């Protein structure tokens, strides 16, 4: 009986781990510096897009075939003023600046693990990780 329960539990864990993630060909990157979001007007709508401001970062990203067009803000409607809140007891509470978080879409055939390692080695990057989308079982 214990063996059957153990096998059942292991099967549930395997299916659960597999079914809750859908790895897309993208990377989430938190840039410390060298990039910002700019607003542009296109077809009567305001769009947010990434603008690389440091030449070092631009050339480093071009080495791994990442252009400005493949970088989009993860939270385009985020307001930087939301990074500072006042708690109920009057203390100032700093929160993460989500305007520095971007999605990088990779072309087919690009090795996301190697690109993530490379991005994490750059001084302008706080962290880079695979973009994984959860979905229900």
GROMACS elastic network, one bead per residue, 0.5 to 0.9 nm:
[ bonds ]
;  ai    aj funct       b0    kb
    1     4     6  0.52099   500
    1     5     6  0.63443   500
    1     6     6  0.86645   500
    2     5     6  0.51220   500
    2     6     6  0.61105   500
    2     7     6  0.86429   500
    3     6     6  0.50494   500
    3     7     6  0.61693   500
    3     8     6  0.85114   500
    4     7     6  0.51650   500
    4     8     6  0.60555   500
    4     9     6  0.85356   500
    5     9     6  0.60282   500
    5    10     6  0.85963   500
    6     9     6  0.50894   500
    6    10     6  0.62101   500
    6    11     6  0.86469   500
    7    10     6  0.51639   500
    7    11     6  0.62001   500
    7    12     6  0.86608   500
    8    11     6  0.51834   500
    8    12     6  0.62388   500
    8    13     6  0.87246   500
    9    12     6  0.51533   500
    9    13     6  0.62704   500
    9    14     6  0.87475   500
   10    13     6  0.51437   500
   10    14     6  0.62633   500
   10    15     6  0.87375   500
   11    14     6  0.51758   500
   11    15     6  0.62055   500
   11    16     6  0.83863   500
   12    15     6  0.52761   500
   12    16     6  0.58474   500
   12    17     6  0.84880   500
   13    16     6  0.50475   500
   13    17     6  0.60536   500
   13    18     6  0.85205   500
   14    17     6  0.53343   500
   14    18     6  0.62105   500
   14    19     6  0.85847   500
   15    18     6  0.51380   500
   15    19     6  0.59110   500
   15    20     6  0.84816   500
   15   137     6  0.86231   500
   16    19     6  0.53077   500
   16    20     6  0.61328   500
   16   137     6  0.71204   500
   17    20     6  0.56771   500
   17    21     6  0.71005   500
   18    21     6  0.61929   500
   18    22     6  0.82186   500
   19    22     6  0.75422   500
   19   134     6  0.82920   500
   19   135     6  0.72483   500
   19   136     6  0.72383   500
   19   137     6  0.55741   500
   20   133     6  0.80392   500
   20   134     6  0.50860   500
   20   135     6  0.51951   500
   20   136     6  0.60293   500
   20   137     6  0.62820   500
   21   132     6  0.60988   500
   21   133     6  0.56529   500
   21   135     6  0.62734   500
   21   136     6  0.87613   500
   22   131     6  0.89743   500
   22   132     6  0.58414   500
   22   133     6  0.52816   500
   22   134     6  0.62498   500
   22   135     6  0.72469   500
   23    26     6  0.80107   500
   23   130     6  0.75950   500
   23   131     6  0.66325   500
   23   133     6  0.64093   500
   23   134     6  0.87004   500
   24    27     6  0.84135   500
   24   105     6  0.86978   500
   24   130     6  0.81282   500
   24   131     6  0.63545   500
   24   132     6  0.61865   500
   24   133     6  0.72983   500
   25   104     6  0.86843   500
   25   105     6  0.62637   500
   25   106     6  0.55579   500
   25   107     6  0.74463   500
   25   108     6  0.75518   500
   25   110     6  0.85232   500
   25   112     6  0.73808   500
   25   130     6  0.81222   500
   25   131     6  0.74380   500
   25   132     6  0.88251   500
   26   103     6  0.66779   500
   26   104     6  0.54608   500
   26   106     6  0.55019   500
   26   107     6  0.87968   500
   26   112     6  0.75056   500
   26   129     6  0.88911   500
   26   130     6  0.63070   500
   26   131     6  0.52231   500
   26   132     6  0.80398   500
   27   102     6  0.82470   500
   27   103     6  0.56810   500
   27   104     6  0.51106   500
   27   105     6  0.66323   500
   27   106     6  0.77535   500
   27   112     6  0.74257   500
   27   115     6  0.87767   500
   27   116     6  0.73864   500
   27   128     6  0.66580   500
   27   129     6  0.56535   500
   27   132     6  0.83483   500
   28    74     6  0.77891   500
   28   101     6  0.69284   500
   28   102     6  0.57635   500
   28   104     6  0.63897   500
   28   127     6  0.82427   500
   28   128     6  0.56088   500
   28   129     6  0.54071   500
   28   130     6  0.60773   500
   28   131     6  0.53884   500
   28   132     6  0.89224   500
   29    74     6  0.89554   500
   29   100     6  0.81575   500
   29   101     6  0.56682   500
   29   102     6  0.52736   500
   29   103     6  0.63132   500
   29   104     6  0.73468   500
   29   116     6  0.87428   500
   29   119     6  0.80990   500
   29   120     6  0.88095   500
   29   125     6  0.70543   500
   29   126     6  0.76734   500
   29   127     6  0.58624   500
   29   129     6  0.66148   500
   29   130     6  0.87771   500
   30    98     6  0.82448   500
   30    99     6  0.88687   500
   30   100     6  0.55287   500
   30   102     6  0.63344   500
   30   103     6  0.89510   500
   30   124     6  0.87495   500
   30   125     6  0.59615   500
   30   126     6  0.55184   500
   30   127     6  0.55031   500
   30   128     6  0.64647   500
   31    34     6  0.72545   500
   31    35     6  0.69849   500
   31    36     6  0.88619   500
   31   100     6  0.54802   500
   31   101     6  0.64736   500
   31   102     6  0.76804   500
   31   124     6  0.56842   500
   31   126     6  0.57948   500
   31   127     6  0.74398   500
   31   128     6  0.86781   500
   32    35     6  0.82382   500
   32   100     6  0.69427   500
   32   123     6  0.80505   500
   32   124     6  0.51594   500
   32   125     6  0.55064   500
   32   126     6  0.58029   500
   32   127     6  0.89740   500
   33    36     6  0.80406   500
   33    53     6  0.85641   500
   33    54     6  0.81451   500
   33   100     6  0.82536   500
   33   123     6  0.84923   500
   33   124     6  0.51067   500
   33   125     6  0.73731   500
   34    51     6  0.85823   500
   34    52     6  0.59038   500
   34    53     6  0.50474   500
   34    55     6  0.82088   500
   34    56     6  0.84190   500
   34    57     6  0.64042   500
   34    58     6  0.84353   500
   34   124     6  0.63616   500
   34   125     6  0.89770   500
   35    50     6  0.66981   500
   35    51     6  0.55635   500
   35    53     6  0.53208   500
   35    54     6  0.71241   500
   35    57     6  0.83249   500
   35   100     6  0.78877   500
   35   124     6  0.87599   500
   36    49     6  0.83476   500
   36    50     6  0.57858   500
   36    51     6  0.54200   500
   36    52     6  0.66259   500
   36    53     6  0.73243   500
   36    73     6  0.88521   500
   36    99     6  0.78804   500
   36   100     6  0.71289   500
   37    48     6  0.62218   500
   37    49     6  0.54583   500
   37    51     6  0.59699   500
   37    52     6  0.87942   500
   37    72     6  0.84273   500
   37    73     6  0.68875   500
   37    76     6  0.80339   500
   37    99     6  0.74117   500
   37   100     6  0.82367   500
   38    47     6  0.82246   500
   38    48     6  0.56088   500
   38    49     6  0.55657   500
   38    50     6  0.63145   500
   38    51     6  0.65471   500
   39    46     6  0.62168   500
   39    47     6  0.55339   500
   39    49     6  0.65085   500
   39    50     6  0.89265   500
   40    45     6  0.81286   500
   40    46     6  0.55285   500
   40    47     6  0.52730   500
   40    48     6  0.63634   500
   40    49     6  0.75427   500
   41    44     6  0.61857   500
   41    45     6  0.55049   500
   41    47     6  0.61839   500
   41    48     6  0.89027   500
   42    45     6  0.53282   500
   42    46     6  0.63385   500
   42    47     6  0.68368   500
   43    46     6  0.84116   500
   47    76     6  0.84253   500
   48    72     6  0.77162   500
   48    73     6  0.71123   500
   48    76     6  0.60309   500
   48    77     6  0.84359   500
   49    68     6  0.81260   500
   49    69     6  0.80110   500
   49    71     6  0.75311   500
   49    72     6  0.56131   500
   49    73     6  0.64351   500
   49    76     6  0.81461   500
   50    68     6  0.61153   500
   50    69     6  0.77032   500
   50    70     6  0.88513   500
   50    71     6  0.60098   500
   50    72     6  0.56823   500
   50    73     6  0.64798   500
   50   102     6  0.81186   500
   51    68     6  0.64228   500
   51    71     6  0.87000   500
   52    55     6  0.77363   500
   52    57     6  0.72429   500
   52    58     6  0.62184   500
   52    68     6  0.67863   500
   53    56     6  0.89741   500
   53    57     6  0.78786   500
   53    58     6  0.76721   500
   54    57     6  0.53475   500
   54    58     6  0.62587   500
   54    59     6  0.87789   500
   55    59     6  0.61361   500
   55    60     6  0.84405   500
   56    59     6  0.53468   500
   56    60     6  0.60689   500
   56    61     6  0.86057   500
   57    61     6  0.60303   500
   57    62     6  0.84591   500
   57   122     6  0.81084   500
   57   123     6  0.89683   500
   57   124     6  0.72198   500
   58    61     6  0.52648   500
   58    62     6  0.61607   500
   58    63     6  0.88327   500
   58    66     6  0.86866   500
   58    67     6  0.78820   500
   58    68     6  0.84865   500
   59    63     6  0.64105   500
   60    63     6  0.53535   500
   60    64     6  0.72422   500
   60    66     6  0.88092   500
   60   119     6  0.87708   500
   60   122     6  0.81798   500
   61    64     6  0.54590   500
   61    65     6  0.63800   500
   61    66     6  0.51147   500
   61    67     6  0.68237   500
   61   119     6  0.82615   500
   62    66     6  0.53504   500
   62    67     6  0.63152   500
   63    66     6  0.75715   500
   64    67     6  0.89667   500
   64   110     6  0.87071   500
   64   115     6  0.69431   500
   64   118     6  0.85272   500
   65   106     6  0.86571   500
   65   107     6  0.88064   500
   65   110     6  0.88784   500
   66    69     6  0.80773   500
   66    70     6  0.62953   500
   66    71     6  0.76641   500
   66   104     6  0.77063   500
   66   105     6  0.83636   500
   66   106     6  0.76246   500
   67    70     6  0.54958   500
   67    71     6  0.69228   500
   68    71     6  0.52858   500
   68    72     6  0.79872   500
   69    72     6  0.74733   500
   70   103     6  0.80691   500
   70   104     6  0.55976   500
   70   105     6  0.53112   500
   70   106     6  0.72380   500
   70   107     6  0.89107   500
   71   102     6  0.64490   500
   71   103     6  0.56845   500
   71   105     6  0.66103   500
   72    75     6  0.87993   500
   72    76     6  0.81842   500
   72   101     6  0.89217   500
   72   102     6  0.55624   500
   72   103     6  0.53073   500
   72   104     6  0.65564   500
   72   105     6  0.82560   500
   73    76     6  0.52501   500
   73    77     6  0.89368   500
   73    98     6  0.89026   500
   73    99     6  0.70671   500
   73   100     6  0.77087   500
   73   101     6  0.63446   500
   73   103     6  0.61269   500
   73   104     6  0.88488   500
   74    98     6  0.77547   500
   74    99     6  0.76820   500
   74   100     6  0.83910   500
   74   101     6  0.56130   500
   74   103     6  0.54854   500
   75    78     6  0.54741   500
   75    98     6  0.65484   500
   75    99     6  0.64610   500
   75   100     6  0.88291   500
   75   101     6  0.72452   500
   75   102     6  0.77133   500
   76    79     6  0.86454   500
   76    99     6  0.72738   500
   77    99     6  0.85286   500
   78    81     6  0.87339   500
   78    82     6  0.76892   500
   78    97     6  0.85188   500
   78    98     6  0.66280   500
   78    99     6  0.60315   500
   79    82     6  0.55990   500
   79    83     6  0.78964   500
   79    97     6  0.86737   500
   79    98     6  0.84329   500
   79    99     6  0.73838   500
   80    83     6  0.56698   500
   80    84     6  0.83344   500
   80    97     6  0.64077   500
   80    98     6  0.77681   500
   80    99     6  0.67154   500
   81    84     6  0.63043   500
   81    85     6  0.86432   500
   82    85     6  0.68112   500
   82    94     6  0.88281   500
   82    95     6  0.76300   500
   82    96     6  0.89351   500
   82    97     6  0.80524   500
   83    93     6  0.81215   500
   83    94     6  0.55970   500
   83    96     6  0.60355   500
   83    97     6  0.57178   500
   83    98     6  0.82704   500
   84    92     6  0.67283   500
   84    93     6  0.57491   500
   84    95     6  0.61079   500
   84    96     6  0.89292   500
   85    91     6  0.82897   500
   85    92     6  0.58084   500
   85    93     6  0.51207   500
   85    94     6  0.64525   500
   85    95     6  0.76354   500
   86    89     6  0.79180   500
   86    90     6  0.56522   500
   86    91     6  0.55484   500
   86    93     6  0.59052   500
   86    94     6  0.87716   500
   87    90     6  0.52108   500
   87    91     6  0.52749   500
   87    92     6  0.63816   500
   87    93     6  0.66323   500
   88    91     6  0.74790   500
   94    97     6  0.88515   500
   95    98     6  0.87687   500
   96    99     6  0.87677   500
   96   100     6  0.89610   500
   97   100     6  0.61015   500
   97   101     6  0.78570   500
   98   101     6  0.52700   500
   98   102     6  0.85915   500
   99   102     6  0.78537   500
  103   131     6  0.76528   500
  104   131     6  0.87137   500
  106   109     6  0.82756   500
  106   110     6  0.63425   500
  106   111     6  0.85984   500
  106   112     6  0.76283   500
  107   110     6  0.58971   500
  108   111     6  0.87170   500
  109   112     6  0.89133   500
  110   114     6  0.86882   500
  110   115     6  0.80199   500
  111   114     6  0.56123   500
  111   115     6  0.63162   500
  111   116     6  0.87226   500
  112   115     6  0.50130   500
  112   116     6  0.59676   500
  112   117     6  0.85633   500
  112   130     6  0.73960   500
  113   116     6  0.51621   500
  113   117     6  0.62820   500
  113   118     6  0.86548   500
  113   129     6  0.87043   500
  113   130     6  0.80238   500
  114   117     6  0.51104   500
  114   118     6  0.61633   500
  114   119     6  0.86068   500
  115   119     6  0.60226   500
  115   120     6  0.85193   500
  115   128     6  0.89605   500
  116   119     6  0.50547   500
  116   120     6  0.60829   500
  116   121     6  0.86416   500
  116   127     6  0.85918   500
  116   128     6  0.56659   500
  116   129     6  0.62418   500
  116   130     6  0.75149   500
  117   120     6  0.52215   500
  117   121     6  0.64551   500
  117   128     6  0.79378   500
  117   129     6  0.89407   500
  118   121     6  0.52164   500
  118   122     6  0.68783   500
  119   122     6  0.54001   500
  119   123     6  0.87402   500
  119   124     6  0.86671   500
  119   125     6  0.65265   500
  119   126     6  0.89847   500
  119   127     6  0.76299   500
  119   128     6  0.63322   500
  120   123     6  0.79190   500
  120   124     6  0.87900   500
  120   125     6  0.60307   500
  120   126     6  0.69895   500
  120   127     6  0.55669   500
  120   128     6  0.58107   500
  120   129     6  0.87011   500
  121   124     6  0.87670   500
  121   125     6  0.75465   500
  121   127     6  0.89384   500
  122   125     6  0.55411   500
  122   126     6  0.83493   500
  123   126     6  0.75459   500
  125   128     6  0.72195   500
  129   132     6  0.88629   500
